[in-house]
Amino acid sequence: MTISQNNQSNQNDKLRVVFAGTPEFAAVSLQRLIAMQSELNIEIVAVYTQPDRKSGRGQKLTASAVKQVALAHDIPVEQPVSFSLKYEPDDGTGGRFSRETLAKYRPDVMVVAAYGLILPLGVLNTPTFGCLNIHGSLLPRWRGAAPIHRAILSGDTETGITIMQMAQGLDTGDMLYKIACPIDETDTTATLHDKLADLGADAIVTVLQDLPKYQAMTEVQDDSQANYAEKIHTQDGQIDWQNDAYFIHRQIRAVNAFTHLNGERIKVISAKPIKADQTTCESAGKVVSVGKNAILVSCGTSDDGIQHLINLTSLQWPGGKPLNAEQIANSDKVNDGDIFEMITNV
């Protein structure tokens, strides 16, 4: 049902919004919606977020970024473990209770951004006008948990935000609104995350300004164009030096990249592929030269048939701080001829 199909008794009634999200990506949109409640004629009646988690060296329970924003604005916070009817612990806080609590807020619409909990059909149908998802890619390109990482890893030159009407499938719902964002060669997951978080806030504000219009012009996704953005695992960060320099560069930008030298696991913080005028015939992973301006390492052959070098501009050893090329050269931690390795079962 869309708003235009609903005979509201009072067109001036504020739209009752429940917001569901957990990390900073979602908190940016929540903050924007709170600031624009009067302008959008909405009322954020509750915020849903994941339960507090232990984090940091002290492993203290820490509230999510979304919860912190909600509490700062005196908005009720709910933190259910699950909405599944199969989850029924003895303390009575199971899935049925979670659904009943949501219904008591009488939501007109639920805005969801990186929430992290599965929303069953019974939950998706609770708000009068359904659930809207702020998704960090141009659907249907990347569906799943890690669209930002996968876009960089795959060498995409563009990504963006899609506002989607949520359905039971994994990011398969109809699209209401899309806004594009270029991926620069220097973008990392962190920088692209921040750009998309801001765009996500822009996009959901745009949609809520005229929800009837956008719900009346939804676009069905083309499933044949979809890819699964699988969650990032530790192994995704280990550098295989047989890959070409450009893939390795994307890997370093996209995930927590690492390699091994003399039995130590070393984080690769930043790097820069060397253009075609500097190539090599050395074995992949070999340190070709160490200098105050560059740590040059040989890589595998790229699609153009050339074996490029990559310049490792910042590395971090266990227990230490990130070091630039000059600091590494002065420390004797890496020398000409050393071989960076892959280790299985990391």
Salt bridges, closest charged atoms under 4 A:
ASP52 OD2 - LYS67 NZ 3.19
ASP156 OD1 - ARG141 NH2 2.66
ASP171 OD2 - HIS135 ND1 3.72
ASP184 OD2 - LYS195 NZ 3.28
ASP187 OD2 - LYS195 NZ 3.05
ASP194 OD1 - HIS193 ND1 2.96
ASP202 OD1 - ARG32 NH1 2.60
ASP223 OD1 - ARG143 NH2 2.75
GLU230 OE2 - HIS233 NE2 3.30
ASP236 OD2 - ARG150 NH2 3.50
GLU282 OE1 - LYS286 NZ 3.12
ASP304 OD2 - HIS308 NE2 3.15
